Amino acid sequence: MNTIVKLYSIKEGEINRFLSLFYNDKFNIEKDLQWNINFSNPIEIADIIGNYIDNNDKFEFNMWICLDEGFLINVTDNNADNIIRYLYERFPY
């Protein structure tokens, strides 16, 4: 199963701004209020989680991750470090 990152916003353009900053590329999802991406290697989501936490005061959206089918985790300032540590413990490759 792939690891999924889900972004949700109530403000148009927020997800687009964040992704354009993160990927250093222009995105064309101005009106989208949600966005999903699948990662085959769960460790790859550590970068987007770290970037989200470093910049979450500049954007208005929420991040959720799915490591196991049917189980979503809301990424917050309080749990981001623990999630990243857990990723490296559970998937040490």
N, CA, C and O atoms as CSV, one atom per row, in Angstrom:
chain,resi,resn,atom,element,x,y,z
A,1,MET,N,N,0.830,-1.179,0.000
A,1,MET,CA,C,0.000,0.000,0.000
A,1,MET,C,C,0.878,1.248,0.000
A,1,MET,O,O,1.921,1.285,0.652
A,2,ASN,N,N,0.454,2.243,-0.721
A,2,ASN,CA,C,1.149,3.520,-0.753
A,2,ASN,C,C,0.776,4.364,0.447
A,2,ASN,O,O,-0.310,4.223,1.011
A,3,THR,N,N,1.673,5.231,0.827
A,3,THR,CA,C,1.398,6.218,1.860
A,3,THR,C,C,0.747,7.416,1.182
A,3,THR,O,O,1.176,7.829,0.104
A,4,ILE,N,N,-0.275,7.970,1.800
A,4,ILE,CA,C,-1.030,9.058,1.195
A,4,ILE,C,C,-0.910,10.306,2.052
A,4,ILE,O,O,-1.006,10.243,3.278
A,5,VAL,N,N,-0.700,11.438,1.399
A,5,VAL,CA,C,-0.750,12.743,2.050
A,5,VAL,C,C,-1.961,13.466,1.481
A,5,VAL,O,O,-2.127,13.559,0.264
A,6,LYS,N,N,-2.811,13.978,2.377
A,6,LYS,CA,C,-4.020,14.690,1.970
A,6,LYS,C,C,-3.974,16.100,2.551
A,6,LYS,O,O,-3.717,16.279,3.742
A,7,LEU,N,N,-4.220,17.084,1.717
A,7,LEU,CA,C,-4.277,18.473,2.150
A,7,LEU,C,C,-5.695,18.975,1.956
A,7,LEU,O,O,-6.310,18.748,0.914
A,8,TYR,N,N,-6.209,19.662,2.973
A,8,TYR,CA,C,-7.560,20.221,2.935
A,8,TYR,C,C,-7.519,21.681,3.350
A,8,TYR,O,O,-6.828,22.039,4.304
A,9,SER,N,N,-8.257,22.529,2.637
A,9,SER,CA,C,-8.324,23.946,2.965
A,9,SER,C,C,-9.737,24.463,2.746
A,9,SER,O,O,-10.504,23.893,1.970
A,10,ILE,N,N,-10.072,25.544,3.434
A,10,ILE,CA,C,-11.346,26.213,3.179
A,10,ILE,C,C,-11.120,27.512,2.409
A,10,ILE,O,O,-12.069,28.239,2.116
A,11,LYS,N,N,-9.865,27.799,2.084
A,11,LYS,CA,C,-9.510,29.026,1.371
A,11,LYS,C,C,-8.889,28.662,0.026
A,11,LYS,O,O,-7.872,27.970,-0.030
A,12,GLU,N,N,-9.502,29.128,-1.043
A,12,GLU,CA,C,-8.997,28.840,-2.381
A,12,GLU,C,C,-7.579,29.381,-2.543
A,12,GLU,O,O,-7.265,30.482,-2.093
A,13,GLY,N,N,-6.745,28.601,-3.183
A,13,GLY,CA,C,-5.388,29.014,-3.507
A,13,GLY,C,C,-4.334,28.659,-2.473
A,13,GLY,O,O,-3.142,28.723,-2.772
A,14,GLU,N,N,-4.741,28.283,-1.256
A,14,GLU,CA,C,-3.768,27.997,-0.206
A,14,GLU,C,C,-2.938,26.759,-0.521
A,14,GLU,O,O,-1.716,26.772,-0.370
A,15,ILE,N,N,-3.589,25.705,-0.951
A,15,ILE,CA,C,-2.869,24.478,-1.274
A,15,ILE,C,C,-1.948,24.732,-2.466
A,15,ILE,O,O,-0.812,24.258,-2.490
A,16,ASN,N,N,-2.431,25.467,-3.432
A,16,ASN,CA,C,-1.637,25.817,-4.602
A,16,ASN,C,C,-0.376,26.586,-4.196
A,16,ASN,O,O,0.712,26.288,-4.687
A,17,ARG,N,N,-0.512,27.566,-3.312
A,17,ARG,CA,C,0.639,28.358,-2.858
A,17,ARG,C,C,1.661,27.482,-2.133
A,17,ARG,O,O,2.864,27.591,-2.371
A,18,PHE,N,N,1.170,26.613,-1.250
A,18,PHE,CA,C,2.077,25.743,-0.501
A,18,PHE,C,C,2.823,24.792,-1.424
A,18,PHE,O,O,4.042,24.655,-1.322
A,19,LEU,N,N,2.103,24.139,-2.319
A,19,LEU,CA,C,2.743,23.177,-3.215
A,19,LEU,C,C,3.718,23.860,-4.163
A,19,LEU,O,O,4.769,23.299,-4.475
A,20,SER,N,N,3.389,25.051,-4.620
A,20,SER,CA,C,4.306,25.796,-5.481
A,20,SER,C,C,5.594,26.119,-4.735
A,20,SER,O,O,6.677,26.065,-5.317
A,21,LEU,N,N,5.487,26.451,-3.457
A,21,LEU,CA,C,6.666,26.716,-2.631
A,21,LEU,C,C,7.445,25.428,-2.378
A,21,LEU,O,O,8.668,25.406,-2.518
A,22,PHE,N,N,6.751,24.365,-2.008
A,22,PHE,CA,C,7.402,23.109,-1.658
A,22,PHE,C,C,8.130,22.495,-2.855
A,22,PHE,O,O,9.289,22.097,-2.739
A,23,TYR,N,N,7.463,22.419,-3.986
A,23,TYR,CA,C,8.048,21.794,-5.161
A,23,TYR,C,C,8.841,22.775,-6.034
A,23,TYR,O,O,9.453,22.379,-7.026
A,24,ASN,N,N,8.824,24.055,-5.654
A,24,ASN,CA,C,9.514,25.097,-6.416
A,24,ASN,C,C,9.100,25.049,-7.887
A,24,ASN,O,O,9.929,25.123,-8.794
A,25,ASP,N,N,7.795,24.922,-8.085
A,25,ASP,CA,C,7.221,24.813,-9.414
A,25,ASP,C,C,5.811,25.380,-9.357
A,25,ASP,O,O,5.202,25.421,-8.289
A,26,LYS,N,N,5.297,25.811,-10.480
A,26,LYS,CA,C,3.957,26.376,-10.511
A,26,LYS,C,C,2.907,25.271,-10.629
A,26,LYS,O,O,3.012,24.386,-11.478
A,27,PHE,N,N,1.901,25.337,-9.769
A,27,PHE,CA,C,0.783,24.405,-9.819
A,27,PHE,C,C,-0.444,25.137,-10.337
A,27,PHE,O,O,-0.563,26.349,-10.162
A,28,ASN,N,N,-1.344,24.423,-10.964
A,28,ASN,CA,C,-2.575,25.012,-11.489
A,28,ASN,C,C,-3.783,24.411,-10.794
A,28,ASN,O,O,-4.661,23.836,-11.438
A,29,ILE,N,N,-3.822,24.546,-9.487
A,29,ILE,CA,C,-4.953,24.021,-8.716
A,29,ILE,C,C,-5.529,25.136,-7.843
A,29,ILE,O,O,-5.875,24.906,-6.684
A,30,GLU,N,N,-5.630,26.322,-8.394
A,30,GLU,CA,C,-6.067,27.516,-7.659
A,30,GLU,C,C,-7.378,27.320,-6.904
A,30,GLU,O,O,-7.502,27.772,-5.766
A,31,LYS,N,N,-8.344,26.665,-7.508
A,31,LYS,CA,C,-9.667,26.557,-6.896
A,31,LYS,C,C,-9.851,25.283,-6.079
A,31,LYS,O,O,-10.869,25.122,-5.405
A,32,ASP,N,N,-8.877,24.378,-6.132
A,32,ASP,CA,C,-8.998,23.116,-5.407
A,32,ASP,C,C,-8.851,23.326,-3.906
A,32,ASP,O,O,-7.937,24.007,-3.442
A,33,LEU,N,N,-9.764,22.731,-3.168
A,33,LEU,CA,C,-9.736,22.822,-1.709
A,33,LEU,C,C,-9.195,21.551,-1.069
A,33,LEU,O,O,-9.067,21.469,0.153
A,34,GLN,N,N,-8.881,20.567,-1.891
A,34,GLN,CA,C,-8.230,19.362,-1.383
A,34,GLN,C,C,-7.279,18.825,-2.440
A,34,GLN,O,O,-7.445,19.062,-3.636
A,35,TRP,N,N,-6.282,18.096,-1.964
A,35,TRP,CA,C,-5.255,17.549,-2.848
A,35,TRP,C,C,-4.683,16.313,-2.197
A,35,TRP,O,O,-4.445,16.306,-0.989
A,36,ASN,N,N,-4.458,15.273,-2.965
A,36,ASN,CA,C,-3.893,14.014,-2.468
A,36,ASN,C,C,-2.682,13.644,-3.301
A,36,ASN,O,O,-2.625,13.919,-4.499
A,37,ILE,N,N,-1.715,13.016,-2.650
A,37,ILE,CA,C,-0.578,12.463,-3.367
A,37,ILE,C,C,-0.193,11.146,-2.711
A,37,ILE,O,O,-0.232,11.017,-1.488
A,38,ASN,N,N,0.179,10.171,-3.531
A,38,ASN,CA,C,0.614,8.858,-3.056
A,38,ASN,C,C,2.132,8.777,-3.128
A,38,ASN,O,O,2.748,9.245,-4.085
A,39,PHE,N,N,2.715,8.185,-2.114
A,39,PHE,CA,C,4.156,7.946,-2.074
A,39,PHE,C,C,4.381,6.450,-1.920
A,39,PHE,O,O,3.795,5.819,-1.041
A,40,SER,N,N,5.222,5.884,-2.767
A,40,SER,CA,C,5.516,4.452,-2.645
A,40,SER,C,C,6.472,4.185,-1.490
A,40,SER,O,O,6.444,3.104,-0.901
A,41,ASN,N,N,7.321,5.162,-1.160
A,41,ASN,CA,C,8.240,5.044,-0.038
A,41,ASN,C,C,7.756,5.983,1.077
A,41,ASN,O,O,7.818,7.201,0.908
A,42,PRO,N,N,7.283,5.459,2.197
A,42,PRO,CA,C,6.729,6.300,3.263
A,42,PRO,C,C,7.702,7.330,3.828
A,42,PRO,O,O,7.269,8.368,4.330
A,43,ILE,N,N,9.001,7.067,3.756
A,43,ILE,CA,C,9.982,8.016,4.271
A,43,ILE,C,C,9.933,9.336,3.506
A,43,ILE,O,O,10.281,10.381,4.056
A,44,GLU,N,N,9.510,9.301,2.261
A,44,GLU,CA,C,9.448,10.509,1.438
A,44,GLU,C,C,8.481,11.557,1.987
A,44,GLU,O,O,8.611,12.737,1.659
A,45,ILE,N,N,7.518,11.156,2.813
A,45,ILE,CA,C,6.569,12.143,3.327
A,45,ILE,C,C,7.166,12.972,4.461
A,45,ILE,O,O,6.584,13.986,4.847
A,46,ALA,N,N,8.309,12.563,5.001
A,46,ALA,CA,C,8.947,13.335,6.075
A,46,ALA,C,C,9.273,14.754,5.609
A,46,ALA,O,O,9.145,15.702,6.385
A,47,ASP,N,N,9.688,14.908,4.364
A,47,ASP,CA,C,10.027,16.236,3.839
A,47,ASP,C,C,8.815,17.153,3.762
A,47,ASP,O,O,8.885,18.315,4.163
A,48,ILE,N,N,7.713,16.639,3.251
A,48,ILE,CA,C,6.532,17.489,3.111
A,48,ILE,C,C,5.915,17.796,4.486
A,48,ILE,O,O,5.352,18.872,4.685
A,49,ILE,N,N,6.021,16.861,5.422
A,49,ILE,CA,C,5.543,17.127,6.787
A,49,ILE,C,C,6.382,18.227,7.424
A,49,ILE,O,O,5.840,19.165,8.009
A,50,GLY,N,N,7.695,18.117,7.313
A,50,GLY,CA,C,8.581,19.140,7.882
A,50,GLY,C,C,8.343,20.503,7.275
A,50,GLY,O,O,8.331,21.508,7.987
A,51,ASN,N,N,8.152,20.553,5.963
A,51,ASN,CA,C,7.893,21.821,5.296
A,51,ASN,C,C,6.555,22.405,5.721
A,51,ASN,O,O,6.430,23.615,5.907
A,52,TYR,N,N,5.570,21.553,5.873
A,52,TYR,CA,C,4.252,21.992,6.329
A,52,TYR,C,C,4.351,22.619,7.727
A,52,TYR,O,O,3.809,23.700,7.958
A,53,ILE,N,N,5.031,21.958,8.644
A,53,ILE,CA,C,5.142,22.463,10.012
A,53,ILE,C,C,5.955,23.752,10.052
A,53,ILE,O,O,5.622,24.671,10.801
A,54,ASP,N,N,7.013,23.828,9.256
A,54,ASP,CA,C,7.827,25.046,9.223
A,54,ASP,C,C,7.069,26.245,8.681
A,54,ASP,O,O,7.395,27.384,9.013
A,55,ASN,N,N,6.061,26.004,7.851
A,55,ASN,CA,C,5.356,27.102,7.192
A,55,ASN,C,C,3.867,27.163,7.501
A,55,ASN,O,O,3.149,27.924,6.853
A,56,ASN,N,N,3.375,26.390,8.466
A,56,ASN,CA,C,1.925,26.342,8.679
A,56,ASN,C,C,1.344,27.648,9.205
A,56,ASN,O,O,0.127,27.831,9.168
A,57,ASP,N,N,2.173,28.552,9.689
A,57,ASP,CA,C,1.665,29.853,10.115
A,57,ASP,C,C,1.413,30.781,8.926
A,57,ASP,O,O,0.792,31.833,9.084
A,58,LYS,N,N,1.890,30.402,7.736
A,58,LYS,CA,C,1.728,31.213,6.530
A,58,LYS,C,C,0.588,30.739,5.643
A,58,LYS,O,O,0.209,31.421,4.691
A,59,PHE,N,N,0.038,29.563,5.957
A,59,PHE,CA,C,-0.992,28.964,5.109
A,59,PHE,C,C,-2.179,28.527,5.955
A,59,PHE,O,O,-2.053,28.282,7.155
A,60,GLU,N,N,-3.339,28.435,5.298
A,60,GLU,CA,C,-4.552,27.993,5.977
A,60,GLU,C,C,-5.039,26.687,5.365
A,60,GLU,O,O,-5.932,26.681,4.517
A,61,PHE,N,N,-4.451,25.594,5.797
A,61,PHE,CA,C,-4.909,24.278,5.381
A,61,PHE,C,C,-4.440,23.260,6.401
A,61,PHE,O,O,-3.581,23.549,7.235
A,62,ASN,N,N,-5.009,22.067,6.327
A,62,ASN,CA,C,-4.655,20.967,7.219
A,62,ASN,C,C,-4.037,19.839,6.422
A,62,ASN,O,O,-4.351,19.638,5.248
A,63,MET,N,N,-3.148,19.104,7.082
A,63,MET,CA,C,-2.516,17.949,6.459
A,63,MET,C,C,-2.905,16.694,7.222
A,63,MET,O,O,-2.876,16.657,8.452
A,64,TRP,N,N,-3.266,15.682,6.476
A,64,TRP,CA,C,-3.566,14.360,7.026
A,64,TRP,C,C,-2.705,13.362,6.277
A,64,TRP,O,O,-2.433,13.536,5.089
A,65,ILE,N,N,-2.271,12.309,6.973
A,65,ILE,CA,C,-1.501,11.257,6.320
A,65,ILE,C,C,-2.171,9.915,6.584
A,65,ILE,O,O,-2.836,9.719,7.601
A,66,CYS,N,N,-1.980,9.007,5.653
A,66,CYS,CA,C,-2.510,7.660,5.777
A,66,CYS,C,C,-1.365,6.682,5.584
A,66,CYS,O,O,-0.846,6.532,4.478
A,67,LEU,N,N,-0.969,6.011,6.673
A,67,LEU,CA,C,0.091,5.013,6.612
A,67,LEU,C,C,-0.476,3.611,6.487
A,67,LEU,O,O,0.159,2.719,5.924
A,68,ASP,N,N,-1.680,3.423,7.019
A,68,ASP,CA,C,-2.374,2.142,6.974
A,68,ASP,C,C,-3.776,2.384,6.434
A,68,ASP,O,O,-4.405,3.386,6.774
A,69,GLU,N,N,-4.260,1.496,5.615
A,69,GLU,CA,C,-5.548,1.671,4.969
A,69,GLU,C,C,-6.658,1.965,5.979
A,69,GLU,O,O,-6.835,1.240,6.958
A,70,GLY,N,N,-7.398,3.041,5.717
A,70,GLY,CA,C,-8.537,3.400,6.548
A,70,GLY,C,C,-8.205,4.154,7.822
A,70,GLY,O,O,-9.096,4.405,8.633
A,71,PHE,N,N,-6.940,4.523,8.021
A,71,PHE,CA,C,-6.528,5.195,9.251
A,71,PHE,C,C,-5.788,6.481,8.893
A,71,PHE,O,O,-4.668,6.436,8.385
A,72,LEU,N,N,-6.414,7.627,9.159
A,72,LEU,CA,C,-5.832,8.932,8.863
A,72,LEU,C,C,-5.312,9.587,10.135
A,72,LEU,O,O,-5.925,9.477,11.197
A,73,ILE,N,N,-4.176,10.269,10.021
A,73,ILE,CA,C,-3.574,10.995,11.137
A,73,ILE,C,C,-3.475,12.456,10.752
A,73,ILE,O,O,-2.918,12.787,9.705
A,74,ASN,N,N,-4.012,13.336,11.591
A,74,ASN,CA,C,-3.905,14.773,11.384
A,74,ASN,C,C,-2.520,15.219,11.842
A,74,ASN,O,O,-2.138,14.965,12.984
A,75,VAL,N,N,-1.771,15.875,10.972
A,75,VAL,CA,C,-0.433,16.353,11.306
A,75,VAL,C,C,-0.565,17.727,11.948
A,75,VAL,O,O,-1.150,18.643,11.371
A,76,THR,N,N,-0.012,17.858,13.155
A,76,THR,CA,C,-0.073,19.122,13.896
A,76,THR,C,C,1.320,19.479,14.406
A,76,THR,O,O,2.257,18.686,14.302
A,77,ASP,N,N,1.440,20.680,14.955
A,77,ASP,CA,C,2.701,21.085,15.590
A,77,ASP,C,C,3.078,20.121,16.702
A,77,ASP,O,O,4.259,19.857,16.926
A,78,ASN,N,N,2.085,19.599,17.394
A,78,ASN,CA,C,2.330,18.745,18.558
A,78,ASN,C,C,2.777,17.330,18.209
A,78,ASN,O,O,3.468,16.692,19.003
A,79,ASN,N,N,2.396,16.830,17.038
A,79,ASN,CA,C,2.734,15.430,16.743
A,79,ASN,C,C,3.672,15.238,15.551
A,79,ASN,O,O,4.055,14.104,15.263
A,80,ALA,N,N,4.048,16.289,14.859
A,80,ALA,CA,C,4.854,16.158,13.642
A,80,ALA,C,C,6.198,15.481,13.904
A,80,ALA,O,O,6.589,14.586,13.154
A,81,ASP,N,N,6.902,15.886,14.939
A,81,ASP,CA,C,8.196,15.267,15.237
A,81,ASP,C,C,8.033,13.785,15.538
A,81,ASP,O,O,8.825,12.965,15.075
A,82,ASN,N,N,7.018,13.441,16.308
A,82,ASN,CA,C,6.779,12.031,16.631
A,82,ASN,C,C,6.413,11.222,15.390
A,82,ASN,O,O,6.822,10.068,15.261
A,83,ILE,N,N,5.653,11.814,14.486
A,83,ILE,CA,C,5.295,11.121,13.247
A,83,ILE,C,C,6.546,10.847,12.422
A,83,ILE,O,O,6.727,9.740,11.915
A,84,ILE,N,N,7.407,11.846,12.285
A,84,ILE,CA,C,8.627,11.673,11.497
A,84,ILE,C,C,9.525,10.620,12.133
A,84,ILE,O,O,10.083,9.784,11.423
A,85,ARG,N,N,9.677,10.642,13.444
A,85,ARG,CA,C,10.473,9.613,14.131
A,85,ARG,C,C,9.881,8.227,13.912
A,85,ARG,O,O,10.601,7.262,13.658
A,86,TYR,N,N,8.547,8.145,14.015
A,86,TYR,CA,C,7.857,6.867,13.802
A,86,TYR,C,C,8.108,6.345,12.392
A,86,TYR,O,O,8.329,5.148,12.205
A,87,LEU,N,N,8.078,7.232,11.400
A,87,LEU,CA,C,8.331,6.812,10.024
A,87,LEU,C,C,9.689,6.132,9.885
A,87,LEU,O,O,9.811,5.085,9.250
A,88,TYR,N,N,10.710,6.745,10.491
A,88,TYR,CA,C,12.059,6.184,10.378
A,88,TYR,C,C,12.220,4.905,11.197
A,88,TYR,O,O,13.061,4.067,10.870
A,89,GLU,N,N,11.433,4.745,12.249
A,89,GLU,CA,C,11.489,3.503,13.015
A,89,GLU,C,C,10.733,2.377,12.303
A,89,GLU,O,O,11.196,1.237,12.262
A,90,ARG,N,N,9.587,2.702,11.754
A,90,ARG,CA,C,8.759,1.677,11.112
A,90,ARG,C,C,9.267,1.287,9.726
A,90,ARG,O,O,9.153,0.132,9.315
A,91,PHE,N,N,9.821,2.252,9.022
A,91,PHE,CA,C,10.290,2.021,7.648
A,91,PHE,C,C,11.772,2.400,7.542
A,91,PHE,O,O,12.098,3.415,6.926
A,92,PRO,N,N,12.664,1.617,8.123
A,92,PRO,CA,C,14.081,2.019,8.203
A,92,PRO,C,C,14.891,1.825,6.916
A,92,PRO,O,O,16.106,1.643,6.982
A,93,TYR,N,N,14.254,1.859,5.773
A,93,TYR,CA,C,14.994,1.657,4.520
A,93,TYR,C,C,15.069,2.908,3.707
A,93,TYR,O,O,15.657,2.907,2.626
